[in-house]
Amino acid sequence: MNQPREYENKFLEILQEYPKYCVIKLGYLAPEDIKDELIRDLWVRVTNGIGKDISDYDASNVVSQGIIDTGIIEKGHYYKSQLSDVTPESVVGKI
């Protein structure tokens, strides 16, 4: 298993499911900490587009549009990871 890729894909799943929570709780994560270029680009877009006062619906739209704009799906960089329990409190957030 390629753990860095697995963790970054798990991060992507959590970001899609809980975008506002991720930005609030993982906002300290620097773009250069993310190895995958597309996920890194998405993280920059998301952290710039999601603030405390944004609704959950609008936060989800920011992530969805970012996924489209970065080409994550089209370029085959997105897949369901093999790690279990997609939650914000999962091991990914701690790592």
Backbone as JSON Lines, residues from 0, in Angstrom:
{"i":0,"aa":"M","n":[0.84,-1.18,0.0],"ca":[0.0,0.0,0.0],"c":[0.88,1.24,0.0]}
{"i":1,"aa":"N","n":[0.55,2.18,-0.82],"ca":[1.25,3.45,-0.88],"c":[0.58,4.38,0.13]}
{"i":2,"aa":"Q","n":[1.07,4.39,1.36],"ca":[0.38,5.11,2.44],"c":[0.22,6.6,2.18]}
{"i":3,"aa":"P","n":[1.24,7.33,1.72],"ca":[0.99,8.76,1.48],"c":[-0.17,9.0,0.51]}
{"i":4,"aa":"R","n":[-0.24,8.23,-0.55],"ca":[-1.33,8.39,-1.51],"c":[-2.66,7.98,-0.88]}
{"i":5,"aa":"E","n":[-2.66,6.92,-0.11],"ca":[-3.87,6.49,0.58],"c":[-4.36,7.57,1.54]}
{"i":6,"aa":"Y","n":[-3.46,8.14,2.31],"ca":[-3.86,9.16,3.27],"c":[-4.36,10.42,2.56]}
{"i":7,"aa":"E","n":[-3.72,10.79,1.47],"ca":[-4.17,11.98,0.75],"c":[-5.52,11.74,0.09]}
{"i":8,"aa":"N","n":[-5.76,10.55,-0.38],"ca":[-7.07,10.23,-0.93],"c":[-8.12,10.15,0.16]}
{"i":9,"aa":"K","n":[-7.75,9.67,1.31],"ca":[-8.66,9.67,2.46],"c":[-8.98,11.11,2.85]}
{"i":10,"aa":"F","n":[-7.97,11.96,2.84],"ca":[-8.15,13.38,3.11],"c":[-9.14,13.98,2.11]}
{"i":11,"aa":"L","n":[-9.02,13.62,0.85],"ca":[-9.93,14.1,-0.19],"c":[-11.36,13.66,0.1]}
{"i":12,"aa":"E","n":[-11.52,12.42,0.51],"ca":[-12.87,11.92,0.85],"c":[-13.46,12.7,2.02]}
{"i":13,"aa":"I","n":[-12.66,12.92,3.05],"ca":[-13.15,13.66,4.21],"c":[-13.47,15.1,3.81]}
{"i":14,"aa":"L","n":[-12.63,15.69,2.97],"ca":[-12.85,17.06,2.51],"c":[-14.17,17.17,1.76]}
{"i":15,"aa":"Q","n":[-14.5,16.17,0.96],"ca":[-15.77,16.18,0.24],"c":[-16.95,16.04,1.19]}
{"i":16,"aa":"E","n":[-16.8,15.22,2.17],"ca":[-17.91,14.92,3.08],"c":[-18.11,16.01,4.13]}
{"i":17,"aa":"Y","n":[-17.02,16.59,4.61],"ca":[-17.08,17.58,5.69],"c":[-16.2,18.79,5.35]}
{"i":18,"aa":"P","n":[-16.51,19.52,4.3],"ca":[-15.6,20.58,3.83],"c":[-15.35,21.7,4.85]}
{"i":19,"aa":"K","n":[-16.39,22.2,5.44],"ca":[-16.22,23.31,6.38],"c":[-15.45,22.86,7.62]}
{"i":20,"aa":"Y","n":[-15.79,21.7,8.12],"ca":[-15.11,21.14,9.28],"c":[-13.61,20.97,9.0]}
{"i":21,"aa":"C","n":[-13.29,20.47,7.82],"ca":[-11.88,20.26,7.46],"c":[-11.11,21.56,7.43]}
{"i":22,"aa":"V","n":[-11.7,22.58,6.86],"ca":[-11.0,23.86,6.79],"c":[-10.8,24.43,8.19]}
{"i":23,"aa":"I","n":[-11.81,24.31,9.03],"ca":[-11.69,24.83,10.39],"c":[-10.67,24.03,11.2]}
{"i":24,"aa":"K","n":[-10.77,22.71,11.15],"ca":[-9.92,21.86,11.98],"c":[-8.54,21.57,11.38]}
{"i":25,"aa":"L","n":[-8.44,21.56,10.05],"ca":[-7.17,21.22,9.39],"c":[-6.59,22.4,8.61]}
{"i":26,"aa":"G","n":[-7.08,23.6,8.9],"ca":[-6.62,24.78,8.19],"c":[-5.14,25.04,8.33]}
{"i":27,"aa":"Y","n":[-4.54,24.47,9.35],"ca":[-3.09,24.62,9.56],"c":[-2.27,23.84,8.53]}
{"i":28,"aa":"L","n":[-2.91,22.92,7.83],"ca":[-2.2,22.08,6.86],"c":[-1.72,22.94,5.69]}
{"i":29,"aa":"A","n":[-0.42,23.04,5.53],"ca":[0.16,23.86,4.46],"c":[0.07,23.12,3.14]}
{"i":30,"aa":"P","n":[-0.17,23.82,2.05],"ca":[-0.25,23.17,0.74],"c":[0.96,22.3,0.44]}
{"i":31,"aa":"E","n":[2.14,22.76,0.83],"ca":[3.35,21.98,0.53],"c":[3.43,20.67,1.33]}
{"i":32,"aa":"D","n":[2.56,20.5,2.32],"ca":[2.48,19.23,3.05],"c":[1.78,18.15,2.24]}
{"i":33,"aa":"I","n":[1.06,18.56,1.2],"ca":[0.3,17.62,0.37],"c":[1.12,17.3,-0.86]}
{"i":34,"aa":"K","n":[1.44,16.04,-1.05],"ca":[2.33,15.62,-2.14],"c":[1.63,15.6,-3.5]}
{"i":35,"aa":"D","n":[0.39,15.17,-3.54],"ca":[-0.35,15.09,-4.79],"c":[-0.69,16.5,-5.27]}
{"i":36,"aa":"E","n":[-0.22,16.85,-6.45],"ca":[-0.37,18.21,-6.97],"c":[-1.84,18.63,-7.11]}
{"i":37,"aa":"L","n":[-2.68,17.72,-7.57],"ca":[-4.09,18.07,-7.77],"c":[-4.82,18.27,-6.45]}
{"i":38,"aa":"I","n":[-4.55,17.41,-5.49],"ca":[-5.17,17.55,-4.17],"c":[-4.63,18.81,-3.49]}
{"i":39,"aa":"R","n":[-3.35,19.09,-3.68],"ca":[-2.77,20.32,-3.13],"c":[-3.47,21.55,-3.72]}
{"i":40,"aa":"D","n":[-3.67,21.56,-5.05],"ca":[-4.35,22.68,-5.7],"c":[-5.77,22.81,-5.18]}
{"i":41,"aa":"L","n":[-6.46,21.7,-5.0],"ca":[-7.81,21.73,-4.45],"c":[-7.8,22.32,-3.05]}
{"i":42,"aa":"W","n":[-6.85,21.91,-2.22],"ca":[-6.78,22.41,-0.85],"c":[-6.6,23.93,-0.82]}
{"i":43,"aa":"V","n":[-5.77,24.45,-1.71],"ca":[-5.57,25.9,-1.79],"c":[-6.89,26.58,-2.15]}
{"i":44,"aa":"R","n":[-7.58,26.04,-3.15],"ca":[-8.86,26.62,-3.57],"c":[-9.89,26.57,-2.44]}
{"i":45,"aa":"V","n":[-9.93,25.45,-1.77],"ca":[-10.92,25.27,-0.7],"c":[-10.62,26.19,0.48]}
{"i":46,"aa":"T","n":[-9.37,26.26,0.9],"ca":[-9.06,27.11,2.05],"c":[-9.26,28.59,1.73]}
{"i":47,"aa":"N","n":[-9.1,28.96,0.47],"ca":[-9.36,30.34,0.06],"c":[-10.85,30.62,-0.09]}
{"i":48,"aa":"G","n":[-11.64,29.58,-0.35],"ca":[-13.07,29.78,-0.64],"c":[-14.02,29.49,0.5]}
{"i":49,"aa":"I","n":[-13.52,28.86,1.56],"ca":[-14.4,28.5,2.67],"c":[-13.97,29.24,3.93]}
{"i":50,"aa":"G","n":[-14.89,30.04,4.44],"ca":[-14.66,30.76,5.69],"c":[-15.64,30.28,6.74]}
{"i":51,"aa":"K","n":[-15.49,30.8,7.94],"ca":[-16.35,30.39,9.06],"c":[-17.83,30.64,8.81]}
{"i":52,"aa":"D","n":[-18.13,31.71,8.09],"ca":[-19.52,32.12,7.92],"c":[-20.22,31.48,6.72]}
{"i":53,"aa":"I","n":[-19.53,30.65,5.98],"ca":[-20.13,30.01,4.8],"c":[-21.07,28.88,5.24]}
{"i":54,"aa":"S","n":[-22.13,28.7,4.51],"ca":[-23.05,27.6,4.83],"c":[-22.42,26.27,4.42]}
{"i":55,"aa":"D","n":[-22.9,25.19,5.01],"ca":[-22.4,23.87,4.64],"c":[-22.67,23.58,3.17]}
{"i":56,"aa":"Y","n":[-23.82,24.02,2.69],"ca":[-24.18,23.82,1.28],"c":[-23.18,24.53,0.37]}
{"i":57,"aa":"D","n":[-22.91,25.8,0.66],"ca":[-21.96,26.55,-0.16],"c":[-20.54,25.99,-0.05]}
{"i":58,"aa":"A","n":[-20.17,25.51,1.13],"ca":[-18.85,24.9,1.31],"c":[-18.73,23.66,0.43]}
{"i":59,"aa":"S","n":[-19.78,22.87,0.37],"ca":[-19.78,21.68,-0.5],"c":[-19.65,22.07,-1.96]}
{"i":60,"aa":"N","n":[-20.29,23.16,-2.34],"ca":[-20.18,23.64,-3.72],"c":[-18.76,24.1,-4.05]}
{"i":61,"aa":"V","n":[-18.09,24.71,-3.09],"ca":[-16.69,25.13,-3.29],"c":[-15.82,23.91,-3.58]}
{"i":62,"aa":"V","n":[-16.01,22.86,-2.8],"ca":[-15.23,21.63,-3.01],"c":[-15.57,20.99,-4.35]}
{"i":63,"aa":"S","n":[-16.85,20.88,-4.65],"ca":[-17.28,20.26,-5.91],"c":[-16.71,21.01,-7.11]}
{"i":64,"aa":"Q","n":[-16.8,22.33,-7.07],"ca":[-16.27,23.13,-8.17],"c":[-14.75,22.99,-8.25]}
{"i":65,"aa":"G","n":[-14.1,22.93,-7.11],"ca":[-12.65,22.74,-7.09],"c":[-12.23,21.41,-7.69]}
{"i":66,"aa":"I","n":[-13.0,20.37,-7.43],"ca":[-12.71,19.05,-8.0],"c":[-12.85,19.1,-9.51]}
{"i":67,"aa":"I","n":[-13.86,19.8,-9.98],"ca":[-14.05,19.96,-11.43],"c":[-12.91,20.76,-12.02]}
{"i":68,"aa":"D","n":[-12.6,21.9,-11.41],"ca":[-11.58,22.8,-11.94],"c":[-10.18,22.19,-11.95]}
{"i":69,"aa":"T","n":[-9.86,21.4,-10.94],"ca":[-8.52,20.79,-10.88],"c":[-8.4,19.57,-11.78]}
{"i":70,"aa":"G","n":[-9.51,18.99,-12.16],"ca":[-9.48,17.8,-13.01],"c":[-9.14,16.53,-12.26]}
{"i":71,"aa":"I","n":[-9.38,16.52,-10.97],"ca":[-9.03,15.35,-10.15],"c":[-9.66,14.07,-10.69]}
{"i":72,"aa":"I","n":[-10.92,14.09,-10.99],"ca":[-11.59,12.88,-11.46],"c":[-11.15,12.52,-12.88]}
{"i":73,"aa":"E","n":[-11.12,13.52,-13.76],"ca":[-10.76,13.27,-15.16],"c":[-9.34,12.73,-15.31]}
{"i":74,"aa":"K","n":[-8.46,13.15,-14.43],"ca":[-7.06,12.72,-14.52],"c":[-6.8,11.44,-13.74]}
{"i":75,"aa":"G","n":[-7.84,10.85,-13.21],"ca":[-7.71,9.56,-12.54],"c":[-7.02,9.62,-11.19]}
{"i":76,"aa":"H","n":[-7.01,10.77,-10.57],"ca":[-6.33,10.88,-9.28],"c":[-7.25,10.62,-8.1]}
{"i":77,"aa":"Y","n":[-8.53,10.44,-8.39],"ca":[-9.45,10.2,-7.3],"c":[-9.91,8.75,-7.32]}
{"i":78,"aa":"Y","n":[-9.86,8.12,-6.21],"ca":[-10.42,6.8,-6.05],"c":[-10.76,6.61,-4.59]}
{"i":79,"aa":"K","n":[-11.63,5.67,-4.32],"ca":[-11.96,5.37,-2.93],"c":[-10.75,4.71,-2.3]}
{"i":80,"aa":"S","n":[-10.35,5.23,-1.18],"ca":[-9.17,4.68,-0.53],"c":[-9.52,3.36,0.16]}
{"i":81,"aa":"Q","n":[-8.5,2.67,0.56],"ca":[-8.68,1.38,1.23],"c":[-8.75,1.53,2.75]}
{"i":82,"aa":"L","n":[-8.58,2.75,3.23],"ca":[-8.65,2.97,4.67],"c":[-10.1,3.04,5.1]}
{"i":83,"aa":"S","n":[-10.38,2.7,6.32],"ca":[-11.77,2.66,6.78],"c":[-12.13,3.91,7.58]}
{"i":84,"aa":"D","n":[-13.41,4.06,7.82],"ca":[-13.94,5.09,8.69],"c":[-13.61,6.51,8.23]}
{"i":85,"aa":"V","n":[-14.32,6.97,7.22],"ca":[-14.15,8.33,6.73],"c":[-14.86,9.27,7.69]}
{"i":86,"aa":"T","n":[-14.12,9.82,8.62],"ca":[-14.65,10.81,9.55],"c":[-13.58,11.88,9.75]}
{"i":87,"aa":"P","n":[-14.01,13.08,10.13],"ca":[-13.02,14.13,10.37],"c":[-12.04,13.8,11.49]}
{"i":88,"aa":"E","n":[-12.49,12.98,12.42],"ca":[-11.62,12.65,13.55],"c":[-10.72,11.45,13.26]}
{"i":89,"aa":"S","n":[-10.78,10.92,12.06],"ca":[-10.01,9.73,11.73],"c":[-8.51,9.98,11.8]}
{"i":90,"aa":"V","n":[-7.77,8.96,11.63],"ca":[-6.32,9.01,11.7],"c":[-5.73,10.0,10.7]}
{"i":91,"aa":"V","n":[-6.4,10.26,9.6],"ca":[-5.87,11.18,8.59],"c":[-5.69,12.58,9.15]}
{"i":92,"aa":"G","n":[-6.68,13.05,9.86],"ca":[-6.58,14.37,10.45],"c":[-5.42,14.49,11.43]}
{"i":93,"aa":"K","n":[-5.19,13.43,12.16],"ca":[-4.1,13.43,13.12],"c":[-2.74,13.36,12.44]}
{"i":94,"aa":"I","n":[-2.68,12.63,11.32],"ca":[-1.41,12.51,10.58],"c":[-1.13,13.79,9.87]}
